[in-house]
Amino acid sequence: MSVTFVLPADVADAAMPSGGNVYDRRVAAGLTAAGRGVCGVLVAGAWPRPAAEETRALADALARSPAGAVVLLDGLVACGVPEVVVPQAHRLRLIVLVHMPLSFAVGLAPAEAAELDARERETLRAARAVVTTSPWTADWLIHHHELTAETVHVAVPGVDRAPLAPGTDGVSRLLCVGSVTPGKGQDLLVDALAGLAEAPWTCECVGSVRRDPGYVARVRELIARRGLSARISLPGPRTGDALELAYAAADLVVVPSRAEMYGMVVTEALSHGIPVLATGVQGVPETLGRAADGSVPGILVAADDAVALAGGLGRWFSDEGLRRRLRRSARLRRDKLPSWDETVRRVALALDEAAG
């Protein structure tokens, strides 16, 4: 069975890495490797708020698909434009892949969040199936949008087995991985670290600086105002060997997100045996999970709270026994992490059910 996979155009942009883009690429490659014909359709646009010509391009792409075709749409593209997607539901087998519900985007005005939420509901109710990247998201979508549970499938992101990170000195090297956007909370991390200036640390915030230039400028200004320019860096995105080097040097991975349905960076850190300090938002506690001995390989703190984040970091810096336990737990957790083969298998099952 072949499938048309409709994706935002920045999936192909190496300078715009994100968890969603990685997921989409790995699923497309995995389905192809499994012998399924995958036709990738990249649609440029300011999704989920495209311009008129961008909306027309998506409508044309769907109209070109033959009747009965299986079409997998990234939810960022599909969920904001039910006027395009819903009319095609009677002739195409539509499956929508939801990385994050639209209303969870940080910084939306209440009226805009409500409108996007209503548009998403209309789109998802018209689809034959929905694929989500976490159990938390699946449960939320089923109850919030009143979807049929049997049509909602979970395919959590996989992770590649990685070498154990030697770290720097076991304490001081902090790594934050994620696009520099309000949702990822780098401003909270700067505020938290400013109160821990006496501790021996440096922090590298790796991620795209192109998605929200205004926020990036504010974070850079905050770093300078706090007198931390020599200790916190925003080097931009890292991929491949450069990202592996960043993980190899890390003693602790910090995830200060304000919203995170799954948190791929959590499992990436654990695949290197690195403990995680994260906000306990949405799907993150489940992603962090437990090692085989029942221990938790990280520290969870309240979301959107620089004081709570500073408290977690203070525990890490001051308690050698805690650091030793967390490192052991992170290394044990490596053996229970999901694989990309399993991710692809679950997406394929959802496609097969929708096609039946």
NORNOR-V603847 format. One line per field, one symbol per residue. psi: psi as a letter, one per 30 degrees, with the letter a starting at -180 (. if undefined). burial: I if it has 24 or more other C-alpha atoms within 12 Angstrom, else O. Layout:
# NORNOR-V603847
psi->???
burial->???
This chain:
# NORNOR-V603847
psi->klkkjklkffegjffhkleeeeeeeeeeeeeefggkkkjkjkjklikgillefeeeeeeeeeffklkfkkjkkkfeeeffiffeeefffffljkkkjjekkeffkkgkkeeeeeeeeeeeeeeefflelkklgleeeeeeeeeeghlkeffkkkilkakkkllkkfadgfefjkkkklkileffgfeeeeeeffghffljllkkjklkgfeieeeeeeeeeeeeefhgfffkkifalklbeeeeeeeefkekkkigkfkjediefefeeefggklkjlkhkcfeeeeeaklfgflkhakklklhjeeeeeeeeeeeefjeeeeeeeeeeeeefefgkllfeeeeeeeeeeeeeef.
burial->OIIIIIIIIIIOOOOIIIIIIIIIIIIIOIIIOOOIOIIIIIIIIOIIOIOOOIIOIIIOIIOOIOOIIIIIIIIIIIIIIIOIIIOIIOOIIIIIIIIIIIIIIIOOOOOOOOOIIOIIIIIIIIIIIIIIIIIIIIIIIIOOIOIOOOIIIIIIIIIIIIOIIIIOOIIIIIIIIIIIIIIIIIIIIIIIIIOIIOOOIIIIIIIIIIIOOOIIOOIIOIIOOOOIOOIIIIIIIIIOOOIIOIIIIIIIIIIIIIIIIIIIIIIIIIIIIIIIIIIIIIIIIIIIIIIOOOOIIIIIIIIIIIIIIIIIIIIIIOOOOIIIIIIIIIIIIIIIIIIIIIIIIIIIIIIIOIOO
